[in-house]
Amino acid sequence: MNINTQQLFRRLFEVFKETLKDAQNDQVHQLFKDYFTRSELIEILTFIYGENAEKHLQIVRLNNEQLLEHLSTLNILEYSLNAWEKEQSKNIALTPIAVWNTLEQLGLQTHYLGQKSLSEWDEYDHNNYKNLQRKSGKIQKVFGLYDVDVKQDDITSVSKQPLRFYDSKQQAENAKNELCKQGKYSSDEIHILELHKSV
């Protein structure tokens, strides 16, 4: 799924979440009644009610239908958005396990990065690993419009990321030109930077 589609889905989910909050509907939609396994329902309840869910709700004694009585479609959406975010964080994480999983997925178990300690990696190793993550579909190169004061090296520490990212530099260039035509920015106030985002 490309970055534009991901961002659109996230926005739609956020709008849907606000709509559900406004409606104050505490029912689970019929489509979800038979969708989740018991362990998934318990995981959602634990996310919503915290670690005390088991004690508070005595969930071990409840069947699936009774578990669903303690959930709403909004709860399921909030849980799903959180799980999506965790999945994206996991995809971009740099840990020995993440490196091994990426290499294993690509059938590269004997790759030199799997044998080298992360503390010994240099810039070449990091770039090599990013390329492997892209090949495995865990991350993708995207482009964003940033204030000209933001430098490429500072991109991960910027407190306010762009409203959206683009799949190609050309798309970002088109967006920049459009913003300048609308008078929202002058061409010397913003520029395009690339970064790697989790898929």
SVG drawing of the C-alpha trace seen along z (x, -y; Angstrom):
<svg xmlns="http://www.w3.org/2000/svg" viewBox="-25 -34 57 53">
<polyline fill="none" stroke="black" stroke-width="0.4" points="0.0,0.0 1.5,-3.3 1.9,-6.2 -1.0,-8.3 -3.4,-5.4 -2.1,-4.8 -2.5,-8.4 -6.0,-8.5 -7.1,-5.4 -5.7,-6.9 -7.6,-10.1 -10.8,-8.2 -10.4,-6.1 -9.9,-9.3 -13.0,-10.9 -14.9,-7.6 -13.6,-7.6 -14.9,-11.1 -18.2,-10.2 -18.5,-7.2 -17.7,-9.4 -20.3,-11.9 -22.9,-9.2 -22.1,-7.7 -23.0,-4.3 -21.7,-1.7 -22.7,1.3 -20.4,3.5 -21.4,3.5 -22.9,6.8 -19.9,7.3 -17.6,7.8 -19.8,10.2 -18.1,13.3 -14.9,11.8 -12.6,11.9 -11.2,14.9 -11.5,15.1 -7.8,14.2 -8.2,11.2 -11.3,10.0 -9.3,10.3 -6.4,8.4 -8.8,5.6 -10.4,5.4 -7.0,5.3 -6.1,2.4 -9.3,0.5 -9.5,1.3 -5.8,1.8 -4.1,4.7 -7.0,4.8 -9.4,5.9 -9.1,9.5 -9.8,8.8 -12.4,6.1 -14.4,7.9 -13.6,11.4 -13.0,12.1 -11.8,15.7 -15.4,16.6 -17.1,14.9 -17.8,16.3 -17.3,14.4 -20.8,12.9 -20.4,11.7 -17.0,10.2 -18.5,8.3 -21.0,6.7 -18.1,4.8 -16.9,3.4 -18.1,0.9 -17.1,0.4 -15.2,-2.7 -13.2,-0.5 -12.3,1.8 -11.3,-1.1 -9.1,-2.7 -7.4,0.7 -6.9,1.2 -5.3,-2.2 -3.0,-1.6 -2.0,1.8 -1.3,0.3 0.9,-2.3 2.8,0.4 3.3,2.4 4.7,-0.6 7.1,-1.3 8.2,2.3 8.9,2.3 11.3,-0.7 13.0,0.4 16.7,1.2 17.2,4.1 19.1,7.4 15.7,9.2 14.4,6.8 17.5,7.1 17.4,10.9 13.7,10.9 14.3,8.7 17.2,10.8 15.3,14.0 12.3,12.7 14.6,12.0 16.3,15.3 19.6,13.6 20.4,15.4 24.1,15.4 24.2,11.6 27.1,9.8 24.7,7.5 23.3,10.5 26.8,11.2 27.8,7.6 27.0,6.0 24.7,2.9 27.1,0.8 29.7,1.4 27.5,0.4 28.7,-2.6 26.8,-4.8 27.3,-2.2 25.7,0.5 22.7,-1.7 22.1,-2.6 22.5,1.1 19.9,2.1 17.4,-0.6 17.7,0.8 17.0,4.3 14.0,3.0 12.6,1.4 13.1,4.7 11.2,6.5 8.4,4.0 8.8,2.8 9.7,-0.8 9.5,-3.0 11.1,-6.2 8.7,-9.1 8.9,-12.9 7.6,-15.7 7.4,-19.5 9.4,-21.1 10.3,-24.6 13.6,-25.6 15.2,-25.7 14.8,-21.9 17.9,-20.1 17.9,-16.5 19.9,-15.4 17.3,-16.9 14.3,-15.3 13.6,-12.6 13.8,-15.1 11.4,-17.6 8.5,-18.1 5.9,-18.8 6.0,-16.5 4.3,-17.5 0.6,-17.0 1.1,-14.4 3.9,-12.6 4.2,-11.8 5.3,-8.6 7.5,-10.4 9.5,-13.6 7.4,-14.7 4.2,-14.5 5.9,-16.5 7.1,-19.1 3.5,-19.4 2.1,-19.9 4.8,-22.5 4.0,-24.4 0.3,-24.3 0.8,-25.7 2.9,-28.5 0.3,-29.3 -2.3,-29.5 -0.1,-32.0 0.2,-29.8 4.0,-29.7 6.7,-31.3 9.0,-28.9 11.9,-29.9 10.0,-29.1 9.6,-25.3 11.6,-22.5 11.3,-18.8 13.1,-16.3 13.1,-12.5 12.8,-10.1 11.9,-6.4 8.5,-5.6 7.2,-2.4 4.7,-0.7"/>
</svg>
